[in-house]
Amino acid sequence: MFKHRTRRRTTRQQSGGHSSPRTLNSNRGGHFGRRLALEPLEDRRLLTASYTVTDLGTLPGGFGSAANGINAAGQVVGTAFTESGGHAFLYDGGTMHDLGMLPGGTKGAIAFGINASGQVVGASDTGSGEQHAFLYGNGTMHDIGALPGGKIGYALAINDNGEIVGEAQKGNGEFDAFLYSNGTMQDLGTIAGPWSSANGINASGQVAGSSDTTGNVHAFLYSNGTMHDLGTLPGGTYTAAFGINSSGQIVGYGDIGDGNLYAFLYSNGTMQSLGTLPGGTHSFAQGINDSGQVVGYAYTGSGSQHAFLYDDGAMVDLNSLIDPSSGWLLENANAINDAGQIVGFGMNASGQGDAFLLTPVVAAAASPQVTGVIVDSTSWSSGFLTALKSAGQGDGSGYTIPADGAAALTSLPWVNLNQIRIQFNENVIIRQDSLSVTGINVAQYAFADFRYDGATHSATWTLASPIGADQVSLNLKSVGMDAVTDTLGNPLGGAATNGASAFAAGSGASGGEVRFSFNVLPGDASQGSVVGAQAIAVAASNWLRVGGTDGDLNGDGIVNGQDLAAIASHWLDTLPTSVGGSGAGVAPTVKLLSSAGTTSSAMLPSPTASSSPVVSSGSGTAAYLSGTALAVDSVMSQPALVDDLSPDCWTVPSGRSSTKAANKAVTPQYDAAATSAIGNSLKTKLS
């Protein structure tokens, strides 16, 4: 059998009579062979029907399971028990999937944690007498090993950044807490003794765990490269930490000197006991969410082990919050997500020990709604994001598409849009495939990444490539396995609201799909209908401006030659009306003529063949373009400036009139060798 990890215990722990947290007995006898007769169901009283219970079942041929972790999307991981040993599982969409074992493994595997991206961590047999920590992602289980010289490793938690913590054996046979990041396993050391274990990590990389000190075990917080001893409860000598949330609140258990162990909450530098269930003795906190709700297990006055929820200053037996007719005895709650969903293990109505999922039941409410659609780029600078927010165009994370239908369709000019973020009015259950992104030029946009933030109720999709000129449609699903629902299973409402405004998105009926459209025309700085001279005018009037939004087409925080290059590479592009409908033509040639008669030229992509003069500084330097002519009068606030140009600063193309009036046109393009000269000339003439 796969030997599950055990924790080093003090003499006091051993006398406590409790099982090691998250240490599961995979034998048919023992814990999973007990019957519900230990506590007759009729003796339980239902206080409030606050949760529904889902039996996660087991794998084919199995005889039980236990759940150890849950992410924001409601995906659950744990272990299923079979005759051949424990098997790590992922429960998703109503199905339990066997994650297998590391290559060569035969004796079992166990999954402990999962992040928002669906990456799973745990431990697996390797077939060589060793048990190694693993990371499971994209259908493959990867061996992340142990510390140098060690043969055993357990990956116990993972955050949304992919940072992993756990405990691993060293060459001397002792175990130390580790942090695994970017392919490297780092030994976090100990407080003072020979052993430590890291059990939780939050989004900021803060780690919670336990360590030997000098004869005792204390909970620790590892932050900014330092392991901090959190001490003990008043009167106690022992503490162990198992969970940490985004605020740095930590939960675990410890003693107070009376022979019992008590769940604790550590917050703002203070450790407090959470007490026990009425008449009970020991209690053990296992997990905490960002709302500060704590879950774990405790012993009742009759000596039975019951799962608990600690919320609003009170510890409540979770068995009192489910329907007694369900037949369940909930024994251990191991994790809780920000939607309030709880996972653990217990005895079902047939007497089998199975993993459970509890989903909160609240008063009927309206279907979840979309409250915002935001686009951004992974390459936008913080200065540009701040500028968008200052201009009332975003919340600091990107550009918020206006709720008004007409304004929502204003062409977005950026050349590197590759993220779409959708905000909801409440926590939702959502997956990557809950959203479909389609266009005219691209039939189906592919995703490179997906994340859901329960704290902000926002889902973010990163596209495999930036959006080009296209009419883009978003379709959020409300039916099927990938449907968006709230935590109670209520389907997405087919409408989207933002304050007093409503998106033009669906019928508004519960269960209706939300459809939302926006347009992207890279290089269109004027947000008109074509990338042309008006885009040049916008770039010129904001030339070298820092901290603005107009003309900054790549979002780097400054309007410069790279933005002119963006206009050039999309010259005369328009929104497509059919597949392949955005125009493209002959590459223009840019030439700069100095007073000395020297030239510099470059070929740039763009439109059709014709010719037009460009802007001159009036001091002996001019530029002209072989490309489509555009009338100066339609774009310049002071067209007389062009008439002021000296005739000797012009180049009159073949077949054109030599009069100024007939050649008033401005279509400058980007020349890598002379960006500043063109830009400064444009700024002089168009500002």
C-alpha positions, 0 to 999 in steps of 0.5 A: 500500500502507498504509505501516506504521510504522518506528522511528527507528534508530541506525547500530548498529541499521541495521547489525544487520540485523534487522527493526523490531519489529512492523513487517510487510512486506505484500508477497508477496516478502521475509520472507513469501516465504521457505521452510522450506528455510532450516532443515530440520525434521529438524535440529530436536530436540523437547525437550518437547511444551509447546505446541500450535500453531494456525494463525490463517490469513488473510482471504479472498483473503489470503496471510499474517498476523501476530499482535501482541496477545492478551488474557486471553480468548485473543482475538488481533489483528494484520494479514492480508496481501492484494493490497489491503494489510494488514487489521486482524483480530480472531481470536475463537472460531476465526474471523478477522474483518476489522475494516475501516478508518477511513472513506475508507481503502483502503490498509490497517490494522493492529491492535496491541493488545487489552484484556480488554473486547475493545477493539482499537487500531491504525492505519489509512489514512484515504484522505486520505494520512494514517494515524491511530490507531484504537480499535475497539469494539462493531463500530465503528472510531473515529479518535483521530487524531494530535497537533496538526498531525500526520497520522500516529498509531499506537495500540500498546497499551491497558490494561483501563481503556481507556487507549491509548498509542502514537506520533503525529506533531506539527506539526513532523513529529517523533513523540512518545509519547502517552497517550489517555484520556477522549477526549484525546490527551496528548503525553508528551514526550521524555527530551531529544531530538525523538522518543519512542514509547510501546509498552506500558501496564499496569493502573496507567497506567505506560507503557513506551517509547523516546525520543531523549536526546542522540544516543542512544535510551533506554528509558523508564518514564512514571509519575505524570506523569514520564518516567524514563530507564531507562538502558542495559545495562552497556557499552551506549548504546542501549535500547528498551522494548516491554512492561510488566506489572502489577508494572512489569517492563519488557522490550525490547532494547539493546546492550552495546558488542559490536555486537549487540543483546540482549533485556533485563528491567528489574525493581526498578531493575535492567536485565539482559540475557537473552542470546541463543539458543545460538550466536546474536547478536541478541535482542529482547524484545517482551512480558511477562505478569504471571508474568514470562514474556518472549517475543520473537525472536532469531537462531540460530547459523545466522542464522535468526530464531526466536521465544523464551520466557524463563522461570525464568532461561533463554531457550528456542527456542519451536521446540523446544517444539512437535511437529516434525511440525507443520511450523512455523518460529516466527519471532517471538513478539509477546505473551503473556497471563497464561494463557501463550498466545503469539502471533506469526508464522512459516512454516507447513508450506505455506510461508506466513507466518501468525499463530500461537497457542501454547497451553501443554500441561501434565500432565492436570489436573482440570477448572477449578472455580468457587471463589467467587460474589461480588455487589456494586454499583458504588456501594458505598463502600469503607467498606462493602466493608471492613465486609463483609470484617471481618464475614467476608462478603467479600474486600473486593471484595463479598459472598461468597455462602456455599457452603452451599446453604441459606445461599446462598438467604438473601435479599440485602437490597441495593437496588443489586446490579449486579455478579456476580463468579465466581472460578476455581481456575485461569486460564480462557478465558471470555467475556461470553456464557459466563454466563447470568443469569436470574430469575423476574421478569426472564427474562434479565438484560442485561450492560453490561460484562465483565472477566476478571482473570487474576491473580485468576482472576475474571470480573466481569459488570456488569448493565445494571440492578440486581437487584430482588426475584427468584430469580436463577439463574447458568448457566456454559456448558461446551459451544459457542463460549462454553464456559468452559475452562482454557487447555488446552481442558479443559471446566468441571467441573460443580461449585463448591468453596470450601475444604471446602464445595461449592456446590449447582451441577451434577453435578460431572462434567467438562463439566457446566454450573455452575448456581448460585442466589441470592435478592435481596429489596431492602429486606429488612434482616432477611433474612426473607421479607418487607420489613416491620416486622422490616426497620424494627427492624434499621434502627432498631437500627443507626441512624446506625451507620457501618462496619457492614453490618446495615441499610445497604441501599444500601452507602454506609457508614451507616444513615440515612434513605436506608435507610428509604426503601429499606424504604418503596419495597419495603414488603411485597415478597416473593420471587416464586414466579411471573412478577410474583409479588412483591406491591405495593399502595397507597402508604401515607401517613406523618404526623408530629404534633408537640406543636403539632399540625402535620403533615408527610406524603408518599406512598410506594409500597407495599402494601395499604390498612388503618391502624395507629399507629406509634412515638412518642417519648412526648414529644408527637411521634408518627407513624402510617401508612396501611398494613398493620398488623403486630403489635408483639409479633412484632418488638420485643424490649421490646413493653412500650415501646409500652404505655408510650406516652401515649394522647395520642400516638396516632392511632386509625384509623377502625374500630379499637379505641381500646385500646392492646392492640388497636393494638400495631403498628409500621410506620414509613415514610420521610418526606423532611421528617422522616427524623431524627425518625422514625429517632431515635424508632425508635432510642429505642423499638426498640433 
